Amino acid sequence: MKAALARLALALAYPPLAHWASHDGGGVPAGIALADLVLVILVEPLLRGRPWALALFAVILAALYALAGTGHTQTLLLAPPVLFLGLLSWFFGRSLRAPRTPVISRIVCALEGYVPARLPPELARYTRRLTLAWSLVLATLALVNAVLATLAVPGGFADRLGLVAAGPLPAWAVPRERWSLIANVLNYGIVGAFFMGEYVLRRRFFPHRPYRHFGDFVAQLARLGPDFWRGLFR
């Protein structure tokens, strides 16, 4: 539980850190944001004192320190919004292929005490379609992030490849601050709005659920525990 709470805190810290780093434009703030992201991944073995995790984290910190003065850490910040949402989309989409169980179906089964084969047909259809919807929403956001990361100036992929000439910005260029606002702030607002909007829709279609309100629903999701969430996307 300690590792799960630490990972959650670090994950929540990343978007504002990345947004700050993108506005600042320096290599050190970008390195701090990237180090936070590395901690999200390595927090559990680090808390357990695993030598390999300590060694790996030390090597990554040394690499980030070495890159801080080069501008490459700013370039690396372009990748997480694309990779994270793209990977999540892939996990949701992959679960739709037999013999796997759709991600949302597994969550509903865990919340309501069903086994997947006994999930009521109307719930099975809804949760499968919702899994597909999540996959499409996340894939769309990842694609938008990839396009904006390419067009961002200064420091976007096109700029790094020398495709942006000195002088007035081309019409297709996206200011880096605008890219960061979308990739590190608005993305998560869209995901949160979709999550809450789906909850409202679900309460309309399936009024008799084992949670009283949205807060109770979120609390029940949390009570499923870190082992469930780790296993969900394997």
Phi and psi in degrees as a GROMACS rama.xvg file:
@    title "Ramachandran Plot"
@    xaxis  label "Phi"
@    yaxis  label "Psi"
@TYPE xy
-60.1647  -43.7137  LYS-2
-64.9652  -39.2409  ALA-3
-64.4534  -42.5348  ALA-4
-66.9042  -39.9768  LEU-5
-64.4161  -41.6644  ALA-6
-63.6158  -41.6417  ARG-7
-62.0235  -45.4083  LEU-8
-62.4755  -42.5122  ALA-9
-66.4891  -39.8274  LEU-10
-65.1343  -39.8439  ALA-11
-68.5334  -27.1313  LEU-12
-76.4057  -24.3268  ALA-13
-63.2914  -49.029  TYR-14
-56.1061  -48.7768  PRO-15
-65.6863  -34.4108  PRO-16
-63.6852  -44.8192  LEU-17
-66.1404  -38.8085  ALA-18
-65.7523  -42.7268  HIS-19
-60.8628  -45.29  TRP-20
-62.5425  -39.6186  ALA-21
-67.3809  -36.8607  SER-22
-72.119  -39.3962  HIS-23
-67.4211  -39.6745  ASP-24
81.3356  -0.0392061  GLY-25
-92.3661  161.24  GLY-26
-74.6741  -31.1927  GLY-27
-68.1675  -50.4168  VAL-28
-57.8526  -38.0118  PRO-29
-64.3446  -39.7328  ALA-30
-63.2214  -38.7594  GLY-31
-63.4775  -44.4636  ILE-32
-62.374  -42.4573  ALA-33
-68.8036  -36.204  LEU-34
-63.3059  -38.8653  ALA-35
-60.3101  -41.1495  ASP-36
-65.5279  -38.784  LEU-37
-63.4668  -39.2924  VAL-38
-64.3111  -35.1136  LEU-39
-55.673  -40.1329  VAL-40
-78.2476  -39.107  ILE-41
-100.846  2.99782  LEU-42
-59.145  -40.3278  VAL-43
-65.4712  -53.8961  GLU-44
-64.7384  -28.8547  PRO-45
-66.7649  -42.921  LEU-46
-65.1466  -27.08  LEU-47
-86.5661  -0.498497  ARG-48
70.2499  29.7225  GLY-49
-67.4756  124.519  ARG-50
-57.8082  -39.8713  PRO-51
-64.3257  -36.833  TRP-52
-69.5024  -41.6768  ALA-53
-62.2078  -42.7772  LEU-54
-65.9657  -43.4917  ALA-55
-63.9315  -42.8797  LEU-56
-64.4349  -39.3009  PHE-57
-62.9974  -41.8372  ALA-58
-64.4611  -43.2357  VAL-59
-65.1645  -41.767  ILE-60
-61.1373  -41.6988  LEU-61
-62.9921  -40.2865  ALA-62
-65.8724  -42.0735  ALA-63
-64.7276  -38.0376  LEU-64
-63.3199  -42.3312  TYR-65
-66.7286  -32.8629  ALA-66
-85.5656  -12.1098  LEU-67
-58.1547  -32.5292  ALA-68
-90.8664  3.32018  GLY-69
-102.364  -17.0508  THR-70
90.139  -8.96243  GLY-71
-69.1028  -28.4758  HIS-72
-64.276  -34.8808  THR-73
-63.953  -38.4489  GLN-74
-65.0546  -40.4179  THR-75
-62.031  -29.0002  LEU-76
-64.5887  -19.4156  LEU-77
-69.7447  -25.9818  LEU-78
-79.9502  -42.3552  ALA-79
-53.7562  -44.0996  PRO-80
-61.2924  -32.2238  PRO-81
-74.7187  -49.5441  VAL-82
-67.6518  -42.4738  LEU-83
-64.3411  -51.43  PHE-84
-69.7437  -35.639  LEU-85
-64.3352  -41.3547  GLY-86
-66.3691  -42.5121  LEU-87
-60.8693  -43.0104  LEU-88
-59.3484  -42.583  SER-89
-63.6007  -41.432  TRP-90
-62.415  -44.7933  PHE-91
-62.5426  -47.293  PHE-92
-64.6585  -39.7632  GLY-93
-60.9037  -34.906  ARG-94
-69.205  -12.1684  SER-95
-79.7957  -12.1046  LEU-96
-89.4087  130.917  ARG-97
-62.9708  146.645  ALA-98
-92.3721  18.4107  PRO-99
-72.5664  160.146  ARG-100
-103.367  131.839  THR-101
-52.167  143.395  PRO-102
-53.9606  -49.1478  VAL-103
-66.2536  -34.4799  ILE-104
-61.7447  -41.2992  SER-105
-64.8792  -39.0723  ARG-106
-65.4434  -45.0663  ILE-107
-62.6982  -41.9486  VAL-108
-60.1991  -42.0367  CYS-109
-67.379  -38.3027  ALA-110
-71.3965  -37.5976  LEU-111
-109.747  4.23094  GLU-112
77.9622  24.4116  GLY-113
-93.7056  158.516  TYR-114
-97.7192  149.232  VAL-115
-52.5432  -38.0264  PRO-116
-68.4455  -20.9465  ALA-117
-102.686  7.45123  ARG-118
-64.3289  129.781  LEU-119
-53.2476  142.102  PRO-120
-53.7582  -40.6595  PRO-121
-67.4681  -35.4602  GLU-122
-71.6235  -37.9237  LEU-123
-61.5806  -43.841  ALA-124
-64.515  -46.0607  ARG-125
-63.1546  -46.4557  TYR-126
-68.5683  -31.7912  THR-127
-67.9725  -44.1468  ARG-128
-65.801  -36.3301  ARG-129
-68.1031  -37.6317  LEU-130
-60.3419  -43.5884  THR-131
-62.7743  -42.1812  LEU-132
-61.5569  -43.3911  ALA-133
-61.5248  -42.34  TRP-134
-60.5036  -42.9144  SER-135
-69.8658  -41.7497  LEU-136
-61.6619  -47.2865  VAL-137
-66.0122  -38.4773  LEU-138
-64.8555  -39.777  ALA-139
-63.2992  -44.4242  THR-140
-63.8491  -40.677  LEU-141
-62.609  -41.5954  ALA-142
-65.2049  -43.7716  LEU-143
-60.5227  -43.3408  VAL-144
-61.7567  -40.1747  ASN-145
-63.7932  -42.8741  ALA-146
-64.4915  -46.2889  VAL-147
-65.4504  -37.7769  LEU-148
-64.3341  -31.7599  ALA-149
-71.8457  -39.0263  THR-150
-90.2141  -7.12363  LEU-151
-63.3227  138.355  ALA-152
-137.8  127.881  VAL-153
-85.855  162.734  PRO-154
87.4154  4.00287  GLY-155
-72.1122  173.91  GLY-156
-60.4521  -43.8227  PHE-157
-63.3712  -40.6714  ALA-158
-63.7112  -42.8798  ASP-159
-64.6085  -29.6037  ARG-160
-84.3311  2.10395  LEU-161
79.8119  21.2327  GLY-162
-90.4405  -2.29978  LEU-163
-110.269  114.901  VAL-164
-75.8092  155.344  ALA-165
-65.4943  151.617  ALA-166
111.631  -156.102  GLY-167
-58.5703  142.985  PRO-168
-67.7228  140.84  LEU-169
-66.0152  160.295  PRO-170
-61.739  -28.4564  ALA-171
-84.5524  -7.7039  TRP-172
-68.6552  145.092  ALA-173
-115.866  122.496  VAL-174
-55.5082  138.511  PRO-175
-58.4607  -35.2879  ARG-176
-62.275  -36.7457  GLU-177
-69.8231  -40.5157  ARG-178
-57.1153  -47.2625  TRP-179
-63.3253  -40.8756  SER-180
-59.0424  -41.7853  LEU-181
-73.7167  -49.5128  ILE-182
-72.064  -36.5366  ALA-183
-104.369  -8.57195  ASN-184
-127.292  -63.3068  VAL-185
-63.7898  -34.8436  LEU-186
-50.2581  -48.7808  ASN-187
-73.2318  -28.2632  TYR-188
-65.5434  -39.7312  GLY-189
-65.0265  -44.1229  ILE-190
-61.8431  -44.034  VAL-191
-64.2245  -40.167  GLY-192
-65.3396  -39.9555  ALA-193
-64.402  -42.3944  PHE-194
-60.17  -48.0571  PHE-195
-71.5458  -38.3238  MET-196
-63.7955  -39.2626  GLY-197
-65.3224  -37.0184  GLU-198
-60.3763  -45.079  TYR-199
-61.1169  -43.7976  VAL-200
-64.1325  -41.3041  LEU-201
-64.3293  -39.5902  ARG-202
-64.2401  -28.4587  ARG-203
-75.3456  -42.5451  ARG-204
-77.6174  -36.0513  PHE-205
-130.138  79.0792  PHE-206
-68.6523  -24.9005  PRO-207
-98.3343  81.73  HIS-208
-114.243  159.854  ARG-209
-82.4132  27.6674  PRO-210
-138.562  146.706  TYR-211
-85.0489  -33.0536  ARG-212
-157.887  -179.629  HIS-213
-62.1475  -41.3228  PHE-214
-62.1542  -40.1585  GLY-215
-65.6004  -38.6934  ASP-216
-60.603  -47.1892  PHE-217
-63.8202  -39.8657  VAL-218
-63.0577  -39.8585  ALA-219
-67.1778  -36.1459  GLN-220
-61.3252  -42.6437  LEU-221
-64.9058  -36.1957  ALA-222
-71.5717  -11.2857  ARG-223
-62.8541  -24.8243  LEU-224
89.8002  157.424  GLY-225
-62.8105  -32.6735  PRO-226
-63.341  -40.5207  ASP-227
-63.206  -46.9635  PHE-228
-68.2432  -33.9669  TRP-229
-65.044  -40.1962  ARG-230
-78.0854  -17.4908  GLY-231
-62.7706  -36.9813  LEU-232
-105.847  19.0666  PHE-233
